[in-house]
């Protein structure tokens, strides 16, 4: 199984507001950067989109180390919120509808194709890949105009 390292980040100018996302995929000596944006969105949607779009690029099942500064995305997997959401018919611990359900469902499907290990990284620190993803996301917002 191919090993891939993915870094992702999402950004929003206002929340909600114009948003962008960026991802870097690395396999062996290959590296690919992708990004995109939406005129009216939220930070969490952009964080999820960055992960989904990166995983969608993988052409066959891979072993993925995924790095994100989004506690929202990482903790959903590491603290297994997802199992509870599914068991509780997509309601969170406050008995409210889980936000961004369609994106979560798409992401869950992708994590069943690939063996994904989620890692939380500190945002806006000295991690060059996380900082580059942040730059890609912010540039995507600028390109929306």
C-alpha positions in Angstrom: 0.0 0.0 0.0 1.4 3.4 -1.0 2.3 5.8 1.8 1.1 9.4 1.5 1.5 12.4 3.8 -1.2 15.1 3.5 -1.3 18.5 5.1 -4.5 20.5 5.0 -5.9 23.8 6.2 -9.0 25.9 5.8 -9.5 29.6 6.3 -12.4 32.0 6.3 -12.6 35.8 6.1 -15.4 36.3 8.5 -17.3 33.2 9.7 -19.4 32.8 7.6 -17.8 34.6 4.8 -15.5 34.0 1.8 -13.4 30.9 2.5 -10.5 29.0 1.1 -8.7 25.7 1.6 -5.3 24.3 0.8 -3.7 20.8 0.8 -0.3 19.4 0.1 0.1 15.7 -0.8 3.5 14.0 -0.6 4.3 10.5 -1.8 8.0 9.6 -2.1 9.7 12.5 -4.0 6.4 13.7 -5.5 4.6 16.7 -4.0 1.3 18.3 -5.2 -0.5 21.4 -3.9 -4.2 21.9 -4.4 -6.6 24.7 -3.2 -10.0 26.2 -3.8 -12.5 28.5 -2.3 -16.2 29.4 -1.9 -17.8 32.9 -1.7 -20.0 32.2 1.4 -18.9 29.4 3.7 -17.5 28.6 7.2 -14.1 27.8 8.5 -15.2 24.3 9.4 -16.5 23.6 5.9 -13.2 24.7 4.5 -11.2 22.5 6.9 -13.4 19.5 5.9 -13.2 20.3 2.2 -9.4 20.5 2.3 -9.2 16.9 3.7 -11.9 15.6 1.3 -10.4 17.1 -1.8 -6.9 15.8 -1.0 -8.2 12.2 -0.3 -10.2 12.3 -3.5 -7.0 12.8 -5.5 -5.6 9.4 -4.4 -6.1 6.9 -7.3 -5.9 3.7 -5.2 -6.1 2.8 -1.6 -3.2 4.4 0.4 -1.8 4.5 3.9 -2.2 8.2 4.8 -0.8 10.3 7.5 -3.0 13.4 7.6 -1.9 16.5 9.4 -4.4 19.3 10.2 -4.6 22.2 12.7 -8.4 21.7 12.9 -9.4 20.2 16.2 -12.9 19.9 14.7 -11.7 17.5 12.0 -9.0 15.6 13.9 -11.0 15.1 17.1 -14.0 13.8 15.2 -11.8 10.8 14.4 -9.3 10.6 17.3 -12.1 10.9 19.9 -14.5 8.9 17.8 -17.3 11.5 17.7 -18.3 10.0 14.4 -19.4 6.7 15.9 -21.6 8.5 18.3 -23.1 10.8 15.6 -24.0 7.8 13.5 -25.3 5.8 16.4 -27.4 8.9 17.5 -28.8 9.4 13.9 -26.5 12.3 13.2 -27.2 14.2 16.4 -24.4 15.6 18.5 -24.1 15.3 22.3 -26.4 18.4 22.6 -29.1 16.4 20.6 -28.7 18.9 17.7 -28.2 18.0 14.1 -24.5 17.5 13.3 -23.5 20.4 11.1 -21.9 19.6 7.7 -23.4 16.1 7.7 -22.9 15.5 4.0 -19.3 16.5 4.1 -18.7 14.2 7.1 -20.4 11.3 5.3 -18.2 11.9 2.2 -15.1 12.0 4.4 -16.1 8.8 6.3 -16.5 7.1 2.9 -13.0 8.2 1.9 -11.5 7.0 5.2 -13.0 3.5 4.5 -11.1 3.4 1.2 -7.8 4.6 2.7 -6.1 3.8 6.0 -6.0 7.4 7.4 -4.2 8.3 10.6 -5.1 11.8 11.7 -2.5 14.1 13.4 -3.2 17.4 15.1 -0.6 20.1 14.4 -0.3 23.5 16.0 -1.6 26.2 13.6 0.4 29.3 12.7 3.6 27.9 14.2 6.8 26.7 12.7 5.4 23.8 10.6 6.3 24.8 7.0 3.7 22.5 5.4 0.9 23.7 7.6 2.0 27.3 7.0 2.0 26.6 3.2 -1.5 25.2 3.4 -2.6 28.3 5.3 -1.1 30.4 2.5 -2.8 28.4 -0.2 -6.2 28.8 1.6 -5.7 32.5 2.1 -4.7 33.0 -1.6 -7.8 31.0 -2.7 -9.9 33.6 -0.8 -8.1 36.5 -2.6 -8.8 34.7 -5.9 -12.5 34.6 -5.4 -12.9 38.3 -6.1 
